[in-house]
Amino acid sequence: MPVRTATPPATDVVGLALEVLAAQGLNRPAANAALVSMAKERGVSVARCAALVVAAVDGRVG
């Protein structure tokens, strides 16, 4: 059974989400704008949206 680690601080999650978006071909400012836009679209904070992006890449749901 895999060991679950504690949730990283919000700034780390945002940084990880920006790295994920950068891996998709976006430069840093574009990745940040995309993350902010996705958060507004979903009505959640940028940190929460970033956590969802990271969880999706990590294979977790929720």
Steps between C-alpha positions, in 0.01 A plus 500: 500500500650838403578742777304823486698810569367817657353757263772742394460871586290701255801678350661163422177375341474810282863458397440135413189587300697765310764237421228266372360772275850593385556137405200538271684777314390814681755756613487609865277811454261308275486209745422739786227672295352161409496391863332824612247470217418138587454595866261785413310277259446239772438750781786372716823650628815480290656275765203260485505495122874434508442212742245352258746526210775332703261230626385428145858452383578295810202275433296602802139613475321744728 
